[in-house]
Structure formats: C-alpha cells, structure tokens
Amino acid sequence: MPLVSMSEFLPHAKANKYAVGQFNMNNLEFTQAIIDASIEENSPVIFGVSEGAMRYMGLDYTVAMAKVAAERASVPVALHLDHGSSFEVVMKCIQAGFSSVMFDGSHYPLEENIRLTKKVVEAAHAVGVSVEGELGTIGGVEDDLNVADEDAKIAKPDEAIRFWKETGVDAMAIAVGTAHGMYKAEPKIHFDVIDEVARNIDVPVVLHGGSGVPDEDIIKAISLGVGKINVNTENQVAMTKVIREVLAAKQDVIDPRKYIGPARDAIKETVRGKIRLFGSNNRF
C-alpha cells in the first residue's frame, strides 16, 4: 500500500495501549529488514530518516526505497523525517514524498518553538502529512545530534500541554530521561511527566532513545500513553556485531553479501523483538 501519515495509526495505538516503532533507515539492508519484520508481524511501522542518513543515501534514493517497501506491505507504513532542523528541510522532505515529518525546535525558547512548529503543522497538514513536535532536550549522541548529559532538560508538563494545544502536532516528543545512543547506566525515566502529559493531550507521547531501555520501563511508558518509540542504535549494534563475527571467522571473505546478508537478518530479529515488546503486532 502507499505510504501513509502517522495519523493513520497512532490514534489507534494510544487508544489501545500499544506503541508503533520508528526504526531508522540507514541503507537498503535496514529498509529490507524493517519492512520484512513488520510484514511478518502484521504491524504498522515508521521508517525514520535523519538528515545525516538522508545525505548519505540521497533524498531520491531514500524515498524510492521507502515507497517500494510500503508497496510490498499490507500494513500501514510511514516515512518520517527525524529531527528536522528547519522549515526548509521539512518542506524539502514533504515535496520529495515523505508522509510524516518531525520539526525539532526544542533548542528554541518555548514561544519560538511553538511559532515555528505551528508554521510546519499548517503547511504539512495542508497536504495530509503528519507532524511530530518536541519539547525538552534529549541527551546523548545520534547522527547529527550530540547533547551532553548536563544539557539535557526534562520537559515541563504544563508547557508540553500548551505546546500541543497551540501547535496541533500529531505526536508529542517530550524529554523524560531517555537519551540517544546506548546508555552508560540504566536510564531514569520520569513516568510522572509522561502520565500528566498523556492524560491531557489527544495524541500519543513519543519516546526517543528507545534503544537499551529496560523492557519493564517500555511497558510502563506505553501503559501511560506513549504511542511511538524510536529505535536505531540497537539495530546498528546488532548489524555491526554480526559483520565483525563473520569477518573474524572468515578473513578471506570479500563479497559484502556474505556479511551484510547475515547482518540484515540480525536487524530483522531485533525489529521483530521490539514490535512484540511494543504490542503493535497483529494490529492491522
């Protein structure tokens, strides 16, 4: 089926207490692994694309791969810009065929973040594209993003609720103690913030930095209103681990299919595990 906006399935996720995974596309093998796991698990899925990955793959290749993958699937598939840095980048992605975008104005003062995000929402909704906004600052390192722990800021519930009311975003990312990349210690998630925000807005809360969060914390967060969870690092770790193992065991291997193929399988199983953990399997 064609690519769809996140509004086609996120309201159902929040209402039925499950979450849909955003799994980042980094190349063809990531794309194949993600869609194959989603098809086999009968789960909606979100292809996440960072600006760095978009530069690496090329915007036209990125959209083409996502469209081919979605056409193969009988489940809803969204192509989502992750952490869009400007109105111009967001518009470029929409024009290229993205069905969903995130504008990350979290580094701006609240008033400016609201103003800029509202501008994105108005333009995106006019053409049926969903929008994710962000409040608070999520720490860690992922792609172009590098936020020191001391600079991470937990979102204030009253500001998050106001942000949603004034912008009309379709998904609300809030900083609650998770981080991009792998954790040095177990994350301390502010479940009270998730609970208060989720109870007072009509759209799902988004959990960034889903890699490495304990399963019980994921389950609790979903029960409180998280309806979208981003995962990238765990897939990267799974892929790299297999590649290293194959090359260490067979040092004469030069055909990339011999190590990237097994690595793709590792990504697929990682995605499958997350889909089941999030409860999005057998939903459509």
C-alpha positions in Angstrom: 0.0 0.0 0.0 1.2 3.6 -0.4 3.0 5.5 2.3 0.6 7.0 4.9 0.8 9.6 7.6 1.3 8.6 11.2 -2.3 9.8 11.8 -3.5 6.6 10.1 -2.4 4.5 13.0 -1.1 6.5 16.0 -4.6 7.4 17.4 -5.4 3.7 17.4 -2.1 3.0 19.2 -2.9 5.4 22.0 -6.5 4.2 22.4 -5.4 0.6 22.5 -2.3 1.0 24.7 0.4 -0.1 22.3 3.2 1.7 20.6 4.4 1.8 17.0 8.2 1.6 16.4 10.2 4.1 14.4 13.2 2.2 13.1 15.7 4.3 11.2 16.6 3.6 7.6 20.4 3.8 7.2 20.7 1.8 3.9 19.0 -0.8 1.8 19.5 -3.6 4.2 18.0 -1.7 7.1 15.0 -0.9 4.9 14.5 -4.6 3.9 14.9 -5.9 7.5 12.4 -3.4 8.9 9.7 -3.9 6.4 10.1 -7.7 6.4 9.7 -7.9 10.2 6.7 -5.6 10.0 5.0 -7.7 7.3 5.6 -10.9 9.2 4.4 -9.5 12.5 1.4 -7.7 10.9 2.5 -4.4 12.4 2.3 -0.8 11.4 5.8 0.7 11.1 7.6 4.0 10.8 10.7 4.5 8.7 12.8 7.1 10.4 15.3 9.1 8.4 17.7 11.6 10.0 19.2 14.4 8.0 22.6 12.7 8.1 21.1 9.4 6.7 19.3 11.4 4.1 22.6 13.0 3.0 24.3 9.6 3.0 21.7 7.8 0.9 20.4 10.7 -1.2 16.9 12.1 -0.8 15.6 10.4 -4.0 17.0 7.0 -3.1 15.6 7.3 0.4 12.0 8.0 -0.8 12.2 5.4 -3.6 13.3 2.6 -1.2 10.6 3.5 1.3 7.9 3.6 -1.4 8.9 0.2 -2.8 8.9 -1.3 0.7 5.5 0.2 1.5 4.0 -1.1 -1.7 5.1 -4.6 -0.7 3.3 -4.3 2.6 -0.3 -4.8 3.7 0.3 -2.9 6.9 0.5 0.9 7.3 3.9 2.4 6.6 5.0 6.0 7.2 8.2 7.7 6.0 9.1 10.1 8.7 11.8 12.8 8.9 13.6 12.5 12.3 14.7 15.7 14.0 14.1 18.1 11.1 16.2 21.1 11.8 14.4 23.8 9.8 11.2 24.7 7.9 13.2 24.4 4.7 14.4 20.9 5.3 10.9 19.8 6.3 9.4 21.3 3.2 12.0 19.6 1.0 11.1 16.2 2.5 7.4 16.8 2.1 7.9 17.7 -1.6 10.1 14.6 -2.1 7.3 12.3 -0.8 7.7 11.9 3.0 4.4 11.2 4.6 5.4 12.4 8.0 7.9 14.9 9.5 9.4 16.0 12.8 10.3 19.5 13.4 12.7 19.7 16.3 12.5 23.2 17.7 13.4 22.0 21.2 16.6 24.2 21.3 14.5 27.4 20.8 12.7 29.2 23.7 9.1 27.9 24.1 7.4 30.8 22.3 9.6 30.4 19.3 9.3 26.6 19.3 5.5 27.0 19.2 5.6 29.6 16.5 7.9 27.6 14.2 6.2 24.2 14.8 2.8 25.7 14.2 4.1 27.0 10.8 5.2 23.5 9.9 1.9 21.9 11.0 -0.1 24.3 8.9 2.0 23.5 5.8 2.2 19.8 6.4 -1.5 19.3 7.3 -2.5 21.1 4.1 -1.1 18.2 2.1 -2.0 15.3 4.5 1.4 15.0 6.2 1.6 14.3 9.9 3.9 16.3 12.2 5.8 15.4 15.4 7.0 18.2 17.7 9.5 18.2 20.6 9.8 19.8 23.9 12.7 19.5 26.3 16.2 18.4 25.4 17.1 14.7 24.9 20.7 13.9 25.7 23.1 11.5 24.0 24.6 11.1 20.6 22.9 10.0 17.4 23.9 11.0 13.9 24.0 14.8 13.8 22.7 15.2 17.4 25.1 15.5 20.3 23.7 16.7 23.6 25.8 16.5 26.8 24.1 14.9 29.8 24.3 18.2 31.7 22.5 20.0 28.8 19.6 17.6 28.7 16.4 19.1 30.1 13.2 17.3 31.2 10.1 18.7 29.6 7.6 20.6 31.9 4.2 19.0 31.6 2.3 22.3 31.6 4.5 23.6 28.8 4.1 20.4 26.8 0.3 20.5 27.1 0.2 24.1 26.0 2.6 23.3 23.1 0.2 20.6 21.8 -2.9 22.8 22.2 -1.3 25.7 20.3 0.5 23.7 17.5 -1.8 20.8 16.8 1.0 18.3 16.3 0.1 14.7 15.7 2.7 13.3 18.1 4.4 14.9 21.1 8.0 14.1 21.8 9.0 15.1 25.3 12.3 14.7 27.1 11.6 12.4 30.1 15.1 11.0 30.9 15.9 8.8 27.9 18.8 9.5 25.6 20.0 8.9 22.1 22.6 6.1 21.7 23.4 3.4 24.2 23.2 4.1 28.0 26.2 4.1 30.3 23.8 3.4 33.2 20.1 2.5 33.4 18.0 5.5 32.4 15.8 7.2 35.0 12.5 7.8 33.2 10.2 10.5 34.6 7.0 8.5 34.3 5.1 11.2 36.2 5.8 13.6 33.3 4.6 11.0 30.7 1.4 10.4 32.7 0.5 14.0 33.2 1.1 15.0 29.6 -0.5 11.9 28.0 -3.7 12.4 30.1 -4.1 16.0 28.9 -3.4 15.7 25.2 -5.2 13.8 22.5 -2.2 12.5 20.7 0.5 9.9 21.7 3.6 10.8 23.6 6.8 9.9 21.7 9.8 8.2 23.5 13.1 9.0 21.8 16.1 7.0 22.7 14.3 3.7 22.9 17.5 1.6 22.5 18.6 0.0 25.7 15.6 1.0 27.8 14.6 -1.9 30.1 11.6 -3.9 28.9 9.6 -3.2 32.0 10.1 0.6 31.6 9.0 0.4 28.0 5.8 -1.5 29.0 5.1 1.0 31.8 5.6 4.0 29.5 3.2 2.5 26.9 0.6 2.0 29.6 0.8 5.7 30.5 0.3 6.9 26.9 3.5 6.5 24.9 2.4 5.5 21.4 5.6 5.9 19.3 9.1 4.7 20.3 12.2 5.4 18.3 14.9 2.7 18.0 18.1 3.0 16.0 21.2 2.2 18.0 20.2 -1.4 18.9 19.8 -2.2 15.2 23.2 -0.7 14.4 24.8 -2.7 17.2 23.1 -5.9 16.0 24.3 -5.4 12.5 27.9 -4.4 13.4 28.2 -7.4 15.8 27.4 -9.9 13.1 29.6 -8.3 10.5 32.6 -8.4 12.9 31.9 -12.0 13.8 31.7 -13.1 10.1 34.9 -11.3 9.1 36.8 -12.5 12.1 35.8 -16.1 11.4 36.4 -15.9 7.6 39.1 -13.4 6.9 39.1 -14.3 3.2 35.5 -13.1 2.7 35.4 -10.1 0.3 31.8 -10.4 -1.0 29.8 -7.9 1.0 26.7 -10.0 0.6 28.3 -12.7 2.7 28.4 -10.5 5.8 25.8 -7.8 5.1 23.1 -10.6 4.5 23.5 -12.1 7.9 23.7 -8.6 9.4 20.4 -7.8 7.8 18.9 -10.9 9.4 20.1 -9.6 12.8 18.4 -6.3 12.3 15.2 -8.0 11.3 15.2 -10.1 14.5 15.9 -7.0 16.6 13.0 -5.2 15.0 10.7 -8.2 15.4 11.5 -8.3 19.2 10.7 -4.6 19.5 7.5 -4.9 17.6 6.3 -7.6 20.0 7.5 -5.7 23.1 5.6 -2.6 21.9 2.5 -4.7 21.3 2.0 -3.5 17.7 2.0 -7.0 16.2 -1.3 -8.3 14.7 -2.9 -4.9 14.9 -3.7 -4.4 11.2 
